[in-house]
């Protein structure tokens, strides 16, 4: 099944199931996170598919972010992406990246819908997209074995980790992780696709599904999910060591190779197209998962700080 959160003609946000290019709505009230918490996602989705409270065309639906995740852990799954940018961020890809999938926590409240305008971060001149996959936890657990980790996945989404590279590179030498460089916007969507939908495409540590980004009409990124080095089973097992994963928690894959402008800036400065600007339209697509489409808009003013000294 494919789940969405959308604005109902009745005026409230609802969960729906996509059936034959139409959204079959559930009744008002429960959120997608509520359904994950209760364990009723499949049952309620099946009921809506057969007996919807309302039906609207998918292309006409005002889509919201599918859920409010309790947390987002963004992992380093595609190691070639890291190798390509390592020199610019002074973080060599050494043997540790091949012994565990590192991650950082990012802002779960910086959510935008899959067709919303996205503001640049205050103070940035190097605004960028990052094309990723996200797995959403459907069943709680801690110290989860790799062999059973995929059973904890409710579904997959496209994930865009919007990044301000100048802010990020200024912060990273402090060794506290990416702070304001990745604090302004995240996009999840457009649909939560259950794992059974993707099973025919299983390949290597992922799925044989093309991943692309266009800025305007220009194709600026093309990769494949099956080039991932750390699959979600390992990411979930590692993230749950000594910690409890909850329904709705999001695990990000990291950026697919070529899946951001920063990578192109580092590897081909002479041919670099430039950073995102207000007015640009960015379309991020993953086969079988759909696409995110965003218009970039101006940043709010960066409020000045006191000197502190």
N, C-alpha and C positions, 0 to 999 in steps of 0.2 A: 504494500500500500504506500501511498504518497500523501503525506499530511501537510496542511498549510494552516497558517493563522491569517485571517482576512477580516476586512471591515464589512460587516453585514449591512444590507440595505435598511435593516431595522435600527442601525446606529451604534451597535456594539461590536466588539471584536470577538470572533468565534473561531473555533477549530473546524476545519473541513477536510474532506478526503477528495482527491482529484480522481475523477472517473471520466474517461473519454473526453478530455479537454473541458470538463465542467467541474466546478467545486460543489460537492454535496455537503451541506452544512450540518453540524451537530446543533443541539439545542444551546441556547444562551447559557453562559455560566462557566463551565469548566475550561481551563486553559490546557494547553498541551502539556505543561509541566504537571498540572493536576492529574492528567491521565497517566503520565509516566509514574508519578508517585503512587497512584492507586493500583497500578498494574492493569488498567482497563483499556490501554491504548488500542490493542487489536480488536477487542470485543466492541468497543464503541465505534471504532472506525468501520468495522464490518456492518454494524447497524446503520450508520450514516450512509454508507454506500448503497444499501438496499432501501432504506426508508429515510431519506434526508428531510430536514426541516425546511430547507430551501435549496434551490439550485441556481447557480449563476455561471456564466462562461468564465473559464480560467483567465483568458486574456483581458477580461473586463474587471477582474477582481482587484481591489486595493489590498495588496499583500503586505502584511506586517512581518517583522522578525518572527520566525516560527515559535520561539520560546525565550523566556528569560532564564538563562542558565545560572545556576548557583555559583559556578566557577568555570573558568576557561584556562586549561593548561595547553600551551602551544609547544609542541615537541619539534625536535630536529630529525625528521624522518628521511628527507631527501639529502643525502650527504654531498652530492655533487653541487647542489646549490651553495652549500656552505664552503666547499672548496673554491668555488668561483669568486666568492666575496671575502675570503679569509684575510687576504692581504690588506684590504681597505679598512677592516675593523680590528686588525691586530689580534685575531683569534684563530690561530692555526688549528686545522682539523687533525688532531693527533689520535693515538690509539684509543683514547677514552671514548670518542664518538662511536667506536666500533664495539664497545663493551656495554654501553647502556644508551638509551635515547634521552638526552637531556631535554628539559623543558623549562619554561618560565610561566608565571601566572600573569595574565593580562586582564584588562578591565571588562567585566561582564555586563556593566551598565552602559557601555558606549555602543549601544545597539542601533542599527539602522535597518529599515526594511529593504527587501531585495530590489526595489525600484526607486528608493528614496534618493534625493539629493544628498551628497556627502560634503561637509565643509572641510576645508583644509585646516590643519592645526594652527593655532595662533603662533606667529613668529617663524613659520617654516617657509623656505624657498625651494625645498627638495621633497615634494610630496609624492608618494608612491603607493602602488597597490602591491599585494602579495597573494598569489593564487594558491589556495590550499584546500584540502578536504578536512571535514570535521566529523568525528564520530560522537554520537550522543549516547550517554549511558542510560540504559533502561532498567537495569537491575543493580541494586546496591551491592557493594562488597568491598572487602579489604584483603590484602595479601592474595590476590587472585592469581591462580596458575595460568601460564601461557596457554595451556591446552584447552582451558574453558573460558578464556577471556572474551572471545568473540560472542559468546552467549549473553554477555552483559551489554551488547550494543543494541539500542533500539532502532537506530537508523543513521544515515549519512546525509550530510549537507555540504554545499560549497561554503567555504569560509574565506573571507577577505580580511586580512590583517593590515589595515591602512597604516602607513608608516611615514614619518617625517625624518628623512635620512640625516639632514643637518643636525637636528636636535638629538637624534639617536647617536650619531658619531661623537657629539660633544659629551654625551652622558656615559657611553660605554667604557671609556678609560677609568671611570670611577669604580668599576667592577660591581655596580649595584644593579645591573641589568638595564633593559630599555624602559625608561620611565615615560616622560612626556613625549618621547619619540613614537610611542605606540599607544597613547592614552585617549585619543580623540574619537576614533570610529572603528567599529567592527561590523561586518555584515555576515549574517548566516542565512542560508536559504537556497533557492526559493521554497523548496519542499524538503520535508524529512522523508527520505526514501528508505524503506525497511530493507534489511540485508538480503532477503530472499529475492528481491527484484534484481539484484546485481549478481547473483550466484552464477548465471551463465557466462559472465565476463571475468571470472576469477583467473588471475594470472600472477605468477611469482608471489611477492608479498602483498599484492594489492589486486587491482582489476585492470583489464585491458580497456581503458577508457581514456579518450583524448581530453586534454585540458588546454584551453586557449584563452588568450586575452586580446581584445581589440580596443584600441584607443581611436575613437571615430571609426573610420573604415579601415584603418591600418592594423593588420595582424602583427602584434608585437611579442607574442609568446605562444609557444606550442610545446607541450610535453605530454607525458602519459603517466597515469597513476601507477602502472606496474613497474616503474623505475624506482619506486620507493625502496629504501634500504631497511628501515625499521617498519614492520607492519603494525597495525593497530593492536594485535594481540600482545606484542611485546610492550608497546606504549602503555597499555592498560595494566599489564602485570607490573611494570616498573612504577607507574604512577600510584598504584594501590599498595605498594610496600609500606607497611606501617601507617597507612592512611585509608580512610573510608571514602570511596567514590559513591556519589548519590545519584539518583535518577535526575536527569537533566544536565549533569556535568558534561562539559564539552572537552574533547581531546582533539587538538589540532595537529595536522600532519607535518607542519612546516611547509616551506615553499617549494613547489616543484621546480626543477631546473629550468631556467630562463623565465620563471614566473614572476619577476619583478623588474622594474626599471633599474634599480640599484645594481643588479647583476650585470646588466648590459652596460651601465656606466663604468663599471670596474673593468670589464673584459674588452670593451670596444669604445673608448672615449671618442675616437675620431668619428665614429658612425652613430654616436648617441643621439637619440631623437629629442631629448630634453625631458624635464620633469613635468608632472601633471600641472595644469593651469586651470583657473576658473573657466568654465564653459566646456571643458573636455568631457566627452562621454566615454565611460569605461564599461566594457562588456566582458564579464568573466564567465566562462562556460565550461562545464564538465559533462561529457556524454552521459546520458541516463539520469543526471542530477538536475539538469536545467541550466539556467543562466541568471546572473545578477547583472543589472544594468543601472548605472549611476551617472548622474551629471555632477561634476565637481563645482563647488561654489566657494566664494571667498571665505577666508577665515575670520572669526571674531578678532577684535583688537587684542594684542598681547598686553595685559596689564603690567605696568612696570613694577619692579620690586624695590624695596628699600635696599640700601647698600648692605645693611647688617653689621657694618663696622664703622 
